[in-house]
Amino acid sequence: MNRSKALPDGFKWWIVASVGLLLVSLLLVLGDIVAAFAYFSQKTSPLWVTLLGVAGALGVGLGFAGLFVLMAVAGWRSHRESKRVEVISPVHEDRRDR
């Protein structure tokens, strides 16, 4: 039986991009946490600390959303593949004699 892949090879760069975005965003969030502790004694934090946190949160959301979409596509393709039926016609005795 010849089965197709759930995710084609062309989707591998989407996985790399999603995981890369997720890792960079987690580093931004970590930097935001460090900066928030550094400016904890002041009444307000600088604008760049807020923007760093927003960029990190958006990146984490987009990274997880990308991975979720990839897994949804893989599940849908796998489900569709499992529903596919291969029909093999029977060989009749009178056809082999000719």
Phi and psi restraints in degrees (range 20) as a CNS / XPLOR table:
assign (resid 1 and name C) (resid 2 and name N)
       (resid 2 and name CA) (resid 2 and name C) 1.0 -99.6 20.0 2
assign (resid 2 and name N) (resid 2 and name CA)
       (resid 2 and name C) (resid 3 and name N) 1.0 112.8 20.0 2
assign (resid 2 and name C) (resid 3 and name N)
       (resid 3 and name CA) (resid 3 and name C) 1.0 -107.0 20.0 2
assign (resid 3 and name N) (resid 3 and name CA)
       (resid 3 and name C) (resid 4 and name N) 1.0 142.1 20.0 2
assign (resid 3 and name C) (resid 4 and name N)
       (resid 4 and name CA) (resid 4 and name C) 1.0 -87.8 20.0 2
assign (resid 4 and name N) (resid 4 and name CA)
       (resid 4 and name C) (resid 5 and name N) 1.0 163.5 20.0 2
assign (resid 4 and name C) (resid 5 and name N)
       (resid 5 and name CA) (resid 5 and name C) 1.0 -77.1 20.0 2
assign (resid 5 and name N) (resid 5 and name CA)
       (resid 5 and name C) (resid 6 and name N) 1.0 149.1 20.0 2
assign (resid 5 and name C) (resid 6 and name N)
       (resid 6 and name CA) (resid 6 and name C) 1.0 -69.0 20.0 2
assign (resid 6 and name N) (resid 6 and name CA)
       (resid 6 and name C) (resid 7 and name N) 1.0 -40.7 20.0 2
assign (resid 6 and name C) (resid 7 and name N)
       (resid 7 and name CA) (resid 7 and name C) 1.0 -119.6 20.0 2
assign (resid 7 and name N) (resid 7 and name CA)
       (resid 7 and name C) (resid 8 and name N) 1.0 121.6 20.0 2
assign (resid 7 and name C) (resid 8 and name N)
       (resid 8 and name CA) (resid 8 and name C) 1.0 -67.2 20.0 2
assign (resid 8 and name N) (resid 8 and name CA)
       (resid 8 and name C) (resid 9 and name N) 1.0 166.2 20.0 2
assign (resid 8 and name C) (resid 9 and name N)
       (resid 9 and name CA) (resid 9 and name C) 1.0 -62.8 20.0 2
assign (resid 9 and name N) (resid 9 and name CA)
       (resid 9 and name C) (resid 10 and name N) 1.0 -26.3 20.0 2
assign (resid 9 and name C) (resid 10 and name N)
       (resid 10 and name CA) (resid 10 and name C) 1.0 -67.0 20.0 2
assign (resid 10 and name N) (resid 10 and name CA)
       (resid 10 and name C) (resid 11 and name N) 1.0 -18.7 20.0 2
assign (resid 10 and name C) (resid 11 and name N)
       (resid 11 and name CA) (resid 11 and name C) 1.0 -86.0 20.0 2
assign (resid 11 and name N) (resid 11 and name CA)
       (resid 11 and name C) (resid 12 and name N) 1.0 -7.1 20.0 2
assign (resid 11 and name C) (resid 12 and name N)
       (resid 12 and name CA) (resid 12 and name C) 1.0 -62.6 20.0 2
assign (resid 12 and name N) (resid 12 and name CA)
       (resid 12 and name C) (resid 13 and name N) 1.0 -35.4 20.0 2
assign (resid 12 and name C) (resid 13 and name N)
       (resid 13 and name CA) (resid 13 and name C) 1.0 -70.4 20.0 2
assign (resid 13 and name N) (resid 13 and name CA)
       (resid 13 and name C) (resid 14 and name N) 1.0 -25.5 20.0 2
assign (resid 13 and name C) (resid 14 and name N)
       (resid 14 and name CA) (resid 14 and name C) 1.0 -66.0 20.0 2
assign (resid 14 and name N) (resid 14 and name CA)
       (resid 14 and name C) (resid 15 and name N) 1.0 -39.5 20.0 2
assign (resid 14 and name C) (resid 15 and name N)
       (resid 15 and name CA) (resid 15 and name C) 1.0 -64.8 20.0 2
assign (resid 15 and name N) (resid 15 and name CA)
       (resid 15 and name C) (resid 16 and name N) 1.0 -45.3 20.0 2
assign (resid 15 and name C) (resid 16 and name N)
       (resid 16 and name CA) (resid 16 and name C) 1.0 -62.2 20.0 2
assign (resid 16 and name N) (resid 16 and name CA)
       (resid 16 and name C) (resid 17 and name N) 1.0 -42.7 20.0 2
assign (resid 16 and name C) (resid 17 and name N)
       (resid 17 and name CA) (resid 17 and name C) 1.0 -65.4 20.0 2
assign (resid 17 and name N) (resid 17 and name CA)
       (resid 17 and name C) (resid 18 and name N) 1.0 -42.1 20.0 2
assign (resid 17 and name C) (resid 18 and name N)
       (resid 18 and name CA) (resid 18 and name C) 1.0 -65.4 20.0 2
assign (resid 18 and name N) (resid 18 and name CA)
       (resid 18 and name C) (resid 19 and name N) 1.0 -44.6 20.0 2
assign (resid 18 and name C) (resid 19 and name N)
       (resid 19 and name CA) (resid 19 and name C) 1.0 -68.3 20.0 2
assign (resid 19 and name N) (resid 19 and name CA)
       (resid 19 and name C) (resid 20 and name N) 1.0 -38.6 20.0 2
assign (resid 19 and name C) (resid 20 and name N)
       (resid 20 and name CA) (resid 20 and name C) 1.0 -62.8 20.0 2
assign (resid 20 and name N) (resid 20 and name CA)
       (resid 20 and name C) (resid 21 and name N) 1.0 -45.3 20.0 2
assign (resid 20 and name C) (resid 21 and name N)
       (resid 21 and name CA) (resid 21 and name C) 1.0 -61.5 20.0 2
assign (resid 21 and name N) (resid 21 and name CA)
       (resid 21 and name C) (resid 22 and name N) 1.0 -39.9 20.0 2
assign (resid 21 and name C) (resid 22 and name N)
       (resid 22 and name CA) (resid 22 and name C) 1.0 -64.0 20.0 2
assign (resid 22 and name N) (resid 22 and name CA)
       (resid 22 and name C) (resid 23 and name N) 1.0 -43.6 20.0 2
assign (resid 22 and name C) (resid 23 and name N)
       (resid 23 and name CA) (resid 23 and name C) 1.0 -67.6 20.0 2
assign (resid 23 and name N) (resid 23 and name CA)
       (resid 23 and name C) (resid 24 and name N) 1.0 -43.3 20.0 2
assign (resid 23 and name C) (resid 24 and name N)
       (resid 24 and name CA) (resid 24 and name C) 1.0 -63.3 20.0 2
assign (resid 24 and name N) (resid 24 and name CA)
       (resid 24 and name C) (resid 25 and name N) 1.0 -40.3 20.0 2
assign (resid 24 and name C) (resid 25 and name N)
       (resid 25 and name CA) (resid 25 and name C) 1.0 -66.3 20.0 2
assign (resid 25 and name N) (resid 25 and name CA)
       (resid 25 and name C) (resid 26 and name N) 1.0 -37.4 20.0 2
assign (resid 25 and name C) (resid 26 and name N)
       (resid 26 and name CA) (resid 26 and name C) 1.0 -65.8 20.0 2
assign (resid 26 and name N) (resid 26 and name CA)
       (resid 26 and name C) (resid 27 and name N) 1.0 -35.0 20.0 2
assign (resid 26 and name C) (resid 27 and name N)
       (resid 27 and name CA) (resid 27 and name C) 1.0 -66.5 20.0 2
assign (resid 27 and name N) (resid 27 and name CA)
       (resid 27 and name C) (resid 28 and name N) 1.0 -37.8 20.0 2
assign (resid 27 and name C) (resid 28 and name N)
       (resid 28 and name CA) (resid 28 and name C) 1.0 -63.9 20.0 2
assign (resid 28 and name N) (resid 28 and name CA)
       (resid 28 and name C) (resid 29 and name N) 1.0 -40.5 20.0 2
assign (resid 28 and name C) (resid 29 and name N)
       (resid 29 and name CA) (resid 29 and name C) 1.0 -65.6 20.0 2
assign (resid 29 and name N) (resid 29 and name CA)
       (resid 29 and name C) (resid 30 and name N) 1.0 -40.6 20.0 2
assign (resid 29 and name C) (resid 30 and name N)
       (resid 30 and name CA) (resid 30 and name C) 1.0 -62.5 20.0 2
assign (resid 30 and name N) (resid 30 and name CA)
       (resid 30 and name C) (resid 31 and name N) 1.0 -42.8 20.0 2
assign (resid 30 and name C) (resid 31 and name N)
       (resid 31 and name CA) (resid 31 and name C) 1.0 -62.5 20.0 2
assign (resid 31 and name N) (resid 31 and name CA)
       (resid 31 and name C) (resid 32 and name N) 1.0 -37.2 20.0 2
assign (resid 31 and name C) (resid 32 and name N)
       (resid 32 and name CA) (resid 32 and name C) 1.0 -65.0 20.0 2
assign (resid 32 and name N) (resid 32 and name CA)
       (resid 32 and name C) (resid 33 and name N) 1.0 -40.2 20.0 2
assign (resid 32 and name C) (resid 33 and name N)
       (resid 33 and name CA) (resid 33 and name C) 1.0 -65.2 20.0 2
assign (resid 33 and name N) (resid 33 and name CA)
       (resid 33 and name C) (resid 34 and name N) 1.0 -42.7 20.0 2
assign (resid 33 and name C) (resid 34 and name N)
       (resid 34 and name CA) (resid 34 and name C) 1.0 -63.9 20.0 2
assign (resid 34 and name N) (resid 34 and name CA)
       (resid 34 and name C) (resid 35 and name N) 1.0 -43.2 20.0 2
assign (resid 34 and name C) (resid 35 and name N)
       (resid 35 and name CA) (resid 35 and name C) 1.0 -66.6 20.0 2
assign (resid 35 and name N) (resid 35 and name CA)
       (resid 35 and name C) (resid 36 and name N) 1.0 -35.9 20.0 2
assign (resid 35 and name C) (resid 36 and name N)
       (resid 36 and name CA) (resid 36 and name C) 1.0 -64.6 20.0 2
assign (resid 36 and name N) (resid 36 and name CA)
       (resid 36 and name C) (resid 37 and name N) 1.0 -37.9 20.0 2
assign (resid 36 and name C) (resid 37 and name N)
       (resid 37 and name CA) (resid 37 and name C) 1.0 -70.2 20.0 2
assign (resid 37 and name N) (resid 37 and name CA)
       (resid 37 and name C) (resid 38 and name N) 1.0 -33.7 20.0 2
assign (resid 37 and name C) (resid 38 and name N)
       (resid 38 and name CA) (resid 38 and name C) 1.0 -68.0 20.0 2
assign (resid 38 and name N) (resid 38 and name CA)
       (resid 38 and name C) (resid 39 and name N) 1.0 -35.9 20.0 2
assign (resid 38 and name C) (resid 39 and name N)
       (resid 39 and name CA) (resid 39 and name C) 1.0 -101.0 20.0 2
assign (resid 39 and name N) (resid 39 and name CA)
       (resid 39 and name C) (resid 40 and name N) 1.0 21.1 20.0 2
assign (resid 39 and name C) (resid 40 and name N)
       (resid 40 and name CA) (resid 40 and name C) 1.0 -65.1 20.0 2
assign (resid 40 and name N) (resid 40 and name CA)
       (resid 40 and name C) (resid 41 and name N) 1.0 -34.4 20.0 2
assign (resid 40 and name C) (resid 41 and name N)
       (resid 41 and name CA) (resid 41 and name C) 1.0 -75.3 20.0 2
assign (resid 41 and name N) (resid 41 and name CA)
       (resid 41 and name C) (resid 42 and name N) 1.0 -18.2 20.0 2
assign (resid 41 and name C) (resid 42 and name N)
       (resid 42 and name CA) (resid 42 and name C) 1.0 -83.9 20.0 2
assign (resid 42 and name N) (resid 42 and name CA)
       (resid 42 and name C) (resid 43 and name N) 1.0 157.9 20.0 2
assign (resid 42 and name C) (resid 43 and name N)
       (resid 43 and name CA) (resid 43 and name C) 1.0 -68.3 20.0 2
assign (resid 43 and name N) (resid 43 and name CA)
       (resid 43 and name C) (resid 44 and name N) 1.0 -41.3 20.0 2
assign (resid 43 and name C) (resid 44 and name N)
       (resid 44 and name CA) (resid 44 and name C) 1.0 -125.7 20.0 2
assign (resid 44 and name N) (resid 44 and name CA)
       (resid 44 and name C) (resid 45 and name N) 1.0 148.0 20.0 2
assign (resid 44 and name C) (resid 45 and name N)
       (resid 45 and name CA) (resid 45 and name C) 1.0 -91.8 20.0 2
assign (resid 45 and name N) (resid 45 and name CA)
       (resid 45 and name C) (resid 46 and name N) 1.0 154.2 20.0 2
assign (resid 45 and name C) (resid 46 and name N)
       (resid 46 and name CA) (resid 46 and name C) 1.0 -62.8 20.0 2
assign (resid 46 and name N) (resid 46 and name CA)
       (resid 46 and name C) (resid 47 and name N) 1.0 160.5 20.0 2
assign (resid 46 and name C) (resid 47 and name N)
       (resid 47 and name CA) (resid 47 and name C) 1.0 -63.1 20.0 2
assign (resid 47 and name N) (resid 47 and name CA)
       (resid 47 and name C) (resid 48 and name N) 1.0 -34.4 20.0 2
assign (resid 47 and name C) (resid 48 and name N)
       (resid 48 and name CA) (resid 48 and name C) 1.0 -66.3 20.0 2
assign (resid 48 and name N) (resid 48 and name CA)
       (resid 48 and name C) (resid 49 and name N) 1.0 -29.5 20.0 2
assign (resid 48 and name C) (resid 49 and name N)
       (resid 49 and name CA) (resid 49 and name C) 1.0 -67.6 20.0 2
assign (resid 49 and name N) (resid 49 and name CA)
       (resid 49 and name C) (resid 50 and name N) 1.0 -42.2 20.0 2
assign (resid 49 and name C) (resid 50 and name N)
       (resid 50 and name CA) (resid 50 and name C) 1.0 -65.7 20.0 2
assign (resid 50 and name N) (resid 50 and name CA)
       (resid 50 and name C) (resid 51 and name N) 1.0 -44.2 20.0 2
assign (resid 50 and name C) (resid 51 and name N)
       (resid 51 and name CA) (resid 51 and name C) 1.0 -65.1 20.0 2
assign (resid 51 and name N) (resid 51 and name CA)
       (resid 51 and name C) (resid 52 and name N) 1.0 -35.2 20.0 2
assign (resid 51 and name C) (resid 52 and name N)
       (resid 52 and name CA) (resid 52 and name C) 1.0 -64.1 20.0 2
assign (resid 52 and name N) (resid 52 and name CA)
       (resid 52 and name C) (resid 53 and name N) 1.0 -41.7 20.0 2
assign (resid 52 and name C) (resid 53 and name N)
       (resid 53 and name CA) (resid 53 and name C) 1.0 -66.5 20.0 2
assign (resid 53 and name N) (resid 53 and name CA)
       (resid 53 and name C) (resid 54 and name N) 1.0 -41.0 20.0 2
assign (resid 53 and name C) (resid 54 and name N)
       (resid 54 and name CA) (resid 54 and name C) 1.0 -65.8 20.0 2
assign (resid 54 and name N) (resid 54 and name CA)
       (resid 54 and name C) (resid 55 and name N) 1.0 -43.9 20.0 2
assign (resid 54 and name C) (resid 55 and name N)
       (resid 55 and name CA) (resid 55 and name C) 1.0 -63.4 20.0 2
assign (resid 55 and name N) (resid 55 and name CA)
       (resid 55 and name C) (resid 56 and name N) 1.0 -40.4 20.0 2
assign (resid 55 and name C) (resid 56 and name N)
       (resid 56 and name CA) (resid 56 and name C) 1.0 -64.8 20.0 2
assign (resid 56 and name N) (resid 56 and name CA)
       (resid 56 and name C) (resid 57 and name N) 1.0 -42.8 20.0 2
assign (resid 56 and name C) (resid 57 and name N)
       (resid 57 and name CA) (resid 57 and name C) 1.0 -66.7 20.0 2
assign (resid 57 and name N) (resid 57 and name CA)
       (resid 57 and name C) (resid 58 and name N) 1.0 -41.7 20.0 2
assign (resid 57 and name C) (resid 58 and name N)
       (resid 58 and name CA) (resid 58 and name C) 1.0 -64.6 20.0 2
assign (resid 58 and name N) (resid 58 and name CA)
       (resid 58 and name C) (resid 59 and name N) 1.0 -40.4 20.0 2
assign (resid 58 and name C) (resid 59 and name N)
       (resid 59 and name CA) (resid 59 and name C) 1.0 -64.3 20.0 2
assign (resid 59 and name N) (resid 59 and name CA)
       (resid 59 and name C) (resid 60 and name N) 1.0 -41.5 20.0 2
assign (resid 59 and name C) (resid 60 and name N)
       (resid 60 and name CA) (resid 60 and name C) 1.0 -63.3 20.0 2
assign (resid 60 and name N) (resid 60 and name CA)
       (resid 60 and name C) (resid 61 and name N) 1.0 -42.9 20.0 2
assign (resid 60 and name C) (resid 61 and name N)
       (resid 61 and name CA) (resid 61 and name C) 1.0 -63.0 20.0 2
assign (resid 61 and name N) (resid 61 and name CA)
       (resid 61 and name C) (resid 62 and name N) 1.0 -44.2 20.0 2
assign (resid 61 and name C) (resid 62 and name N)
       (resid 62 and name CA) (resid 62 and name C) 1.0 -67.6 20.0 2
assign (resid 62 and name N) (resid 62 and name CA)
       (resid 62 and name C) (resid 63 and name N) 1.0 -37.0 20.0 2
assign (resid 62 and name C) (resid 63 and name N)
       (resid 63 and name CA) (resid 63 and name C) 1.0 -63.5 20.0 2
assign (resid 63 and name N) (resid 63 and name CA)
       (resid 63 and name C) (resid 64 and name N) 1.0 -46.9 20.0 2
assign (resid 63 and name C) (resid 64 and name N)
       (resid 64 and name CA) (resid 64 and name C) 1.0 -68.2 20.0 2
assign (resid 64 and name N) (resid 64 and name CA)
       (resid 64 and name C) (resid 65 and name N) 1.0 -35.7 20.0 2
assign (resid 64 and name C) (resid 65 and name N)
       (resid 65 and name CA) (resid 65 and name C) 1.0 -65.3 20.0 2
assign (resid 65 and name N) (resid 65 and name CA)
       (resid 65 and name C) (resid 66 and name N) 1.0 -39.8 20.0 2
assign (resid 65 and name C) (resid 66 and name N)
       (resid 66 and name CA) (resid 66 and name C) 1.0 -62.6 20.0 2
assign (resid 66 and name N) (resid 66 and name CA)
       (resid 66 and name C) (resid 67 and name N) 1.0 -43.7 20.0 2
assign (resid 66 and name C) (resid 67 and name N)
       (resid 67 and name CA) (resid 67 and name C) 1.0 -66.0 20.0 2
assign (resid 67 and name N) (resid 67 and name CA)
       (resid 67 and name C) (resid 68 and name N) 1.0 -37.2 20.0 2
assign (resid 67 and name C) (resid 68 and name N)
       (resid 68 and name CA) (resid 68 and name C) 1.0 -64.2 20.0 2
assign (resid 68 and name N) (resid 68 and name CA)
       (resid 68 and name C) (resid 69 and name N) 1.0 -42.7 20.0 2
assign (resid 68 and name C) (resid 69 and name N)
       (resid 69 and name CA) (resid 69 and name C) 1.0 -64.2 20.0 2
assign (resid 69 and name N) (resid 69 and name CA)
       (resid 69 and name C) (resid 70 and name N) 1.0 -41.2 20.0 2
assign (resid 69 and name C) (resid 70 and name N)
       (resid 70 and name CA) (resid 70 and name C) 1.0 -62.4 20.0 2
assign (resid 70 and name N) (resid 70 and name CA)
       (resid 70 and name C) (resid 71 and name N) 1.0 -42.7 20.0 2
assign (resid 70 and name C) (resid 71 and name N)
       (resid 71 and name CA) (resid 71 and name C) 1.0 -68.9 20.0 2
assign (resid 71 and name N) (resid 71 and name CA)
       (resid 71 and name C) (resid 72 and name N) 1.0 -34.4 20.0 2
assign (resid 71 and name C) (resid 72 and name N)
       (resid 72 and name CA) (resid 72 and name C) 1.0 -65.6 20.0 2
assign (resid 72 and name N) (resid 72 and name CA)
       (resid 72 and name C) (resid 73 and name N) 1.0 -41.8 20.0 2
assign (resid 72 and name C) (resid 73 and name N)
       (resid 73 and name CA) (resid 73 and name C) 1.0 -64.6 20.0 2
assign (resid 73 and name N) (resid 73 and name CA)
       (resid 73 and name C) (resid 74 and name N) 1.0 -42.1 20.0 2
assign (resid 73 and name C) (resid 74 and name N)
       (resid 74 and name CA) (resid 74 and name C) 1.0 -63.6 20.0 2
assign (resid 74 and name N) (resid 74 and name CA)
       (resid 74 and name C) (resid 75 and name N) 1.0 -41.4 20.0 2
assign (resid 74 and name C) (resid 75 and name N)
       (resid 75 and name CA) (resid 75 and name C) 1.0 -66.3 20.0 2
assign (resid 75 and name N) (resid 75 and name CA)
       (resid 75 and name C) (resid 76 and name N) 1.0 -40.4 20.0 2
assign (resid 75 and name C) (resid 76 and name N)
       (resid 76 and name CA) (resid 76 and name C) 1.0 -65.9 20.0 2
assign (resid 76 and name N) (resid 76 and name CA)
       (resid 76 and name C) (resid 77 and name N) 1.0 -42.8 20.0 2
assign (resid 76 and name C) (resid 77 and name N)
       (resid 77 and name CA) (resid 77 and name C) 1.0 -67.2 20.0 2
assign (resid 77 and name N) (resid 77 and name CA)
       (resid 77 and name C) (resid 78 and name N) 1.0 -37.7 20.0 2
assign (resid 77 and name C) (resid 78 and name N)
       (resid 78 and name CA) (resid 78 and name C) 1.0 -66.5 20.0 2
assign (resid 78 and name N) (resid 78 and name CA)
       (resid 78 and name C) (resid 79 and name N) 1.0 -41.2 20.0 2
assign (resid 78 and name C) (resid 79 and name N)
       (resid 79 and name CA) (resid 79 and name C) 1.0 -64.0 20.0 2
assign (resid 79 and name N) (resid 79 and name CA)
       (resid 79 and name C) (resid 80 and name N) 1.0 -43.4 20.0 2
assign (resid 79 and name C) (resid 80 and name N)
       (resid 80 and name CA) (resid 80 and name C) 1.0 -64.2 20.0 2
assign (resid 80 and name N) (resid 80 and name CA)
       (resid 80 and name C) (resid 81 and name N) 1.0 -37.4 20.0 2
assign (resid 80 and name C) (resid 81 and name N)
       (resid 81 and name CA) (resid 81 and name C) 1.0 -67.4 20.0 2
assign (resid 81 and name N) (resid 81 and name CA)
       (resid 81 and name C) (resid 82 and name N) 1.0 -35.7 20.0 2
assign (resid 81 and name C) (resid 82 and name N)
       (resid 82 and name CA) (resid 82 and name C) 1.0 -71.2 20.0 2
assign (resid 82 and name N) (resid 82 and name CA)
       (resid 82 and name C) (resid 83 and name N) 1.0 -23.1 20.0 2
assign (resid 82 and name C) (resid 83 and name N)
       (resid 83 and name CA) (resid 83 and name C) 1.0 -82.9 20.0 2
assign (resid 83 and name N) (resid 83 and name CA)
       (resid 83 and name C) (resid 84 and name N) 1.0 -15.3 20.0 2
assign (resid 83 and name C) (resid 84 and name N)
       (resid 84 and name CA) (resid 84 and name C) 1.0 -70.8 20.0 2
assign (resid 84 and name N) (resid 84 and name CA)
       (resid 84 and name C) (resid 85 and name N) 1.0 135.5 20.0 2
assign (resid 84 and name C) (resid 85 and name N)
       (resid 85 and name CA) (resid 85 and name C) 1.0 -118.8 20.0 2
assign (resid 85 and name N) (resid 85 and name CA)
       (resid 85 and name C) (resid 86 and name N) 1.0 134.8 20.0 2
assign (resid 85 and name C) (resid 86 and name N)
       (resid 86 and name CA) (resid 86 and name C) 1.0 -100.4 20.0 2
assign (resid 86 and name N) (resid 86 and name CA)
       (resid 86 and name C) (resid 87 and name N) 1.0 124.3 20.0 2
assign (resid 86 and name C) (resid 87 and name N)
       (resid 87 and name CA) (resid 87 and name C) 1.0 -98.7 20.0 2
assign (resid 87 and name N) (resid 87 and name CA)
       (resid 87 and name C) (resid 88 and name N) 1.0 123.0 20.0 2
assign (resid 87 and name C) (resid 88 and name N)
       (resid 88 and name CA) (resid 88 and name C) 1.0 -112.5 20.0 2
assign (resid 88 and name N) (resid 88 and name CA)
       (resid 88 and name C) (resid 89 and name N) 1.0 119.2 20.0 2
assign (resid 88 and name C) (resid 89 and name N)
       (resid 89 and name CA) (resid 89 and name C) 1.0 -75.1 20.0 2
assign (resid 89 and name N) (resid 89 and name CA)
       (resid 89 and name C) (resid 90 and name N) 1.0 142.4 20.0 2
assign (resid 89 and name C) (resid 90 and name N)
       (resid 90 and name CA) (resid 90 and name C) 1.0 -74.4 20.0 2
assign (resid 90 and name N) (resid 90 and name CA)
       (resid 90 and name C) (resid 91 and name N) 1.0 152.4 20.0 2
assign (resid 90 and name C) (resid 91 and name N)
       (resid 91 and name CA) (resid 91 and name C) 1.0 -94.8 20.0 2
assign (resid 91 and name N) (resid 91 and name CA)
       (resid 91 and name C) (resid 92 and name N) 1.0 126.1 20.0 2
assign (resid 91 and name C) (resid 92 and name N)
       (resid 92 and name CA) (resid 92 and name C) 1.0 -92.7 20.0 2
assign (resid 92 and name N) (resid 92 and name CA)
       (resid 92 and name C) (resid 93 and name N) 1.0 150.4 20.0 2
assign (resid 92 and name C) (resid 93 and name N)
       (resid 93 and name CA) (resid 93 and name C) 1.0 -62.7 20.0 2
assign (resid 93 and name N) (resid 93 and name CA)
       (resid 93 and name C) (resid 94 and name N) 1.0 -39.9 20.0 2
assign (resid 93 and name C) (resid 94 and name N)
       (resid 94 and name CA) (resid 94 and name C) 1.0 -71.5 20.0 2
assign (resid 94 and name N) (resid 94 and name CA)
       (resid 94 and name C) (resid 95 and name N) 1.0 -22.6 20.0 2
assign (resid 94 and name C) (resid 95 and name N)
       (resid 95 and name CA) (resid 95 and name C) 1.0 -75.3 20.0 2
assign (resid 95 and name N) (resid 95 and name CA)
       (resid 95 and name C) (resid 96 and name N) 1.0 -32.1 20.0 2
assign (resid 95 and name C) (resid 96 and name N)
       (resid 96 and name CA) (resid 96 and name C) 1.0 -71.6 20.0 2
assign (resid 96 and name N) (resid 96 and name CA)
       (resid 96 and name C) (resid 97 and name N) 1.0 -25.8 20.0 2
assign (resid 96 and name C) (resid 97 and name N)
       (resid 97 and name CA) (resid 97 and name C) 1.0 -75.3 20.0 2
assign (resid 97 and name N) (resid 97 and name CA)
       (resid 97 and name C) (resid 98 and name N) 1.0 -19.9 20.0 2
